[in-house]
Amino acid sequence: MKNHAKNLSHQPCKTGLRRIATHGLKKLAAKVAVCMVIVTIAGCGSAPTRTTPDSDPLDLWHQETASMISNGQAAEAAELWLQRAEARPRSAIDMQLYATQALLAAGQAVQAESIARRLSGLDLNDQQRDLVGLVLAEIARDNKQWRQAQAYLTLNLNGLPQWVAERALRLQAEVYLNNDESLAAARAMSDLIDLNPSRSLAVQAELMDTLGALSDQHLGEALGSSGNSASFNGWLELMAGLSPSLLAGDSIDDYLQLWRWQHPDHPAHNALLDEMIERYAAVNDPVTEIVVLLPQNGRLSSAAKAIEDGLIQSWYEIAPPRPALQFVDSSDPIGIEYLYSQAVASGASHIIGPLERTQVAQLAASGSLDVPTLALNEATESAINLYQFALSPEQEARSVADRAWSDGHTRALVIAPSGEWGDRLYLAFKEQFEKLGGHVVYDASLAETENDFSQPLRRLLGLDRSEQRHRDIERILRQPVAFEPQIRPDADFVFLAARPDMARLVRPQLLFHNAQDLPVYATSNVYSGIQDPDSNRDMDGIVFCDAPWMLADRATIESNPFASSDGPSARLYALGRDAMRVVPLLALLSRHGAINGATGELSIGDDQRLSRRLSCAQFVGGRPRRLDDA
């Protein structure tokens, strides 16, 4: 064994705790001003009077609407607004738009969309256009088309009734969150809390979860922003202070007491602070010695070496004192079960590995392990104390389906290599895309040994049928007819499961066959990790989803001392980095949310498997450019 250290350390880190708030918030406060004007009519035996309101009682109606929605009477509230629209033609557009919001709250999206799209053709003012956009954004949200939803959200909340503003802020937060814009989501949540602090505990918990998923760099940049409200700065300072407190052994109670003294008027609920103390106090799983089970011989030894490099680099980044770190050769023929028991007997508090799938299955078959164990592959079964963390290609295909659907695409063409690997990616993509509501129109299986894919691509794009129709027309007319082949109209994007060599051939051939308007989405397999603009330029326009480490700033990657941090081994290196970081947080992540890692945004499901939410990029000039940086 190689013993790299002997001391215990809890690594300062930022934990992400995410729960989407689902309960509506309201505020019951309004003013009604009525001026009574008494008119005396000369020559009459009595003096009749008339009341003339200064303004329509909109404030009262909005208050009533908020109350009705809260009491499950959203449909009735919508009907009232439509009746008012008929009675008051001058305000009919505004009142119909308020009705759409109540209809959405009642789950009647079809009716709301019908009204909004009809009104969108009229001459609207800015706020009315915003309200139409809010309806379309909510419908896109319901369809999980997050990018489409964000495109509609160009709201100026000034002047909106409070119940509508609250719906808008909740929607903004959810959309930003699902588009990986955590800071913007947190700002929307903070604004929502400021708007209605009396009913905001669930939103406050979600806000802290969201800030917890920010990297140290992004949190620091946010703290220095001059555009923050006082309350949002308070939230940022609270999260920034909790991170080092969590694993450095300081008293969280003392820190929260200090923070409260510094922010006496902050809207944070005491119940929230108590819950945070309970959450962090529950994580009492000290990391004293980590034993790593990786093969030093055999077909996986090179992959294991890259993972080991990532583990060691991440271990060095832990503030001293660090836990002891030992490496054991899992390729030893003595067997994984014996090696595991020996690691536990030697004092391991946590184990990372094994990497071999069959060895993970052997440990899972035991039903229960002695210490928390983070396996670096997946097995069919699960076991107590066994967490499974793998760079699954099927998981990446599902991420691409999510991204394409979020961008508003609903009909896919699929290109995959023939063989078991291509079939796995195709099936994973198809299952997820159809689960979202999409449809696979046609698929093509290509042989990776070929260079010319003209025939299968022509069938995929429907060009063969287009040419047949042309021949039929010429036969009927008995004369030549000008013709330009048209690709099939029933698809709006292509999913490409391919490695770099195949992708560099497929993309230009798609363009040659008039498919330049069809976006192409791919898994990380299209990117080797090597900066080669001349070769990769043939893939320009392809969108792919990958580990954030692969898309990091080049200076960050190249400054790393390990060669495996770059190029084809970099994803495995990132896996090692995340494994070391996740080990102290297994108990916390099992209860709550996510953290940002080198391999993606990491969370743990009920089956104790880690899932990754990837970052997406597009080839531009032969170089991958993160879409959120574009």
DASUL-V885586 format. One record per backbone hydrogen bond with DSSP energy under -1.0 kcal/mol. NH is the residue of the N-H (numbers start at 1). CO is the residue of the C=O. If there is no record, write none. Layout:
BEGIN
NH_CO + NH_CO
END
This chain:
BEGIN
4_325 + 29_27 + 44_41 + 58_56 + 61_57 + 62_58 + 63_59 + 64_60 + 65_61 + 66_62 + 67_63 + 68_64 + 69_65 + 70_66 + 71_67 + 72_69 + 73_68 + 77_73 + 78_74 + 79_75 + 80_76 + 81_77 + 82_78 + 83_79 + 84_80 + 85_81 + 86_82 + 87_83 + 88_84 + 91_88 + 92_89 + 95_91 + 96_92 + 97_93 + 98_94 + 99_95 + 100_96 + 101_97 + 102_98 + 103_99 + 104_100 + 105_101 + 106_102 + 107_104 + 108_103 + 112_108 + 113_109 + 114_110 + 115_111 + 116_112 + 117_113 + 118_114 + 119_115 + 120_116 + 122_119 + 124_122 + 129_125 + 130_126 + 131_127 + 132_128 + 133_129 + 134_130 + 135_131 + 136_132 + 137_133 + 138_134 + 139_135 + 140_136 + 141_137 + 142_138 + 143_139 + 144_141 + 145_140 + 146_144 + 147_406 + 148_406 + 149_145 + 150_146 + 151_147 + 152_148 + 154_152 + 160_157 + 165_161 + 166_162 + 167_163 + 168_164 + 169_165 + 170_166 + 171_167 + 172_168 + 173_169 + 174_170 + 175_171 + 176_172 + 177_173 + 178_174 + 180_177 + 181_176 + 185_181 + 186_182 + 187_183 + 188_184 + 189_185 + 190_186 + 191_187 + 192_188 + 193_189 + 194_190 + 195_191 + 196_192 + 199_196 + 204_200 + 205_201 + 206_202 + 207_203 + 208_204 + 209_205 + 210_206 + 211_207 + 212_208 + 214_211 + 219_215 + 220_216 + 221_217 + 222_218 + 223_219 + 224_220 + 225_222 + 233_229 + 234_230 + 235_231 + 236_232 + 237_233 + 238_234 + 239_235 + 240_236 + 241_237 + 242_238 + 243_239 + 245_241 + 246_242 + 248_244 + 255_251 + 256_252 + 257_253 + 258_254 + 259_255 + 260_256 + 261_257 + 262_258 + 263_259 + 266_263 + 273_269 + 274_270 + 275_271 + 276_272 + 277_273 + 278_274 + 279_275 + 280_276 + 281_277 + 282_278 + 284_282 + 290_324 + 291_350 + 292_326 + 293_352 + 294_328 + 301_298 + 304_300 + 305_301 + 306_302 + 307_303 + 308_304 + 309_305 + 310_306 + 311_307 + 312_308 + 313_309 + 314_310 + 315_311 + 316_312 + 317_313 + 318_315 + 324_288 + 326_290 + 328_292 + 330_294 + 332_329 + 335_332 + 339_335 + 340_336 + 341_337 + 342_338 + 343_339 + 344_340 + 345_341 + 346_342 + 347_344 + 348_343 + 349_289 + 350_289 + 351_372 + 352_291 + 353_374 + 360_356 + 361_357 + 362_358 + 363_359 + 364_360 + 365_361 + 366_363 + 367_364 + 369_384 + 373_385 + 374_351 + 375_387 + 376_354 + 384_367 + 386_383 + 387_373 + 388_608 + 389_375 + 392_390 + 396_392 + 397_393 + 398_394 + 399_395 + 400_396 + 401_397 + 402_398 + 403_399 + 404_400 + 405_401 + 406_402 + 407_403 + 408_405 + 409_404 + 412_439 + 413_493 + 414_442 + 415_495 + 416_444 + 418_446 + 423_419 + 424_420 + 425_421 + 426_422 + 427_423 + 428_424 + 429_425 + 430_426 + 431_427 + 432_428 + 433_429 + 434_430 + 435_431 + 436_432 + 438_433 + 439_410 + 441_412 + 444_414 + 446_416 + 450_447 + 457_453 + 458_454 + 459_455 + 460_456 + 461_457 + 463_458 + 466_462 + 467_463 + 468_464 + 469_465 + 470_466 + 471_467 + 472_468 + 473_469 + 474_470 + 475_471 + 476_472 + 477_473 + 478_474 + 488_461 + 492_411 + 494_519 + 495_413 + 496_521 + 497_415 + 503_499 + 504_500 + 506_502 + 507_503 + 509_505 + 510_506 + 511_507 + 512_508 + 513_509 + 514_511 + 515_510 + 518_515 + 521_494 + 522_543 + 526_523 + 527_524 + 532_530 + 536_532 + 537_533 + 538_535 + 539_536 + 540_537 + 541_619 + 542_539 + 543_520 + 544_617 + 545_522 + 546_615 + 549_598 + 550_547 + 551_548 + 552_549 + 557_553 + 558_554 + 559_555 + 560_557 + 565_562 + 566_563 + 567_529 + 570_567 + 573_569 + 574_570 + 575_571 + 576_572 + 577_573 + 578_574 + 579_575 + 580_576 + 581_577 + 582_578 + 583_579 + 585_582 + 586_583 + 589_585 + 590_586 + 592_588 + 595_602 + 597_600 + 601_613 + 602_595 + 603_611 + 605_609 + 608_605 + 610_388 + 611_603 + 613_601 + 615_546 + 617_544 + 618_625 + 619_542 + 620_623 + 623_620 + 625_618 + 627_616 + 629_626
END
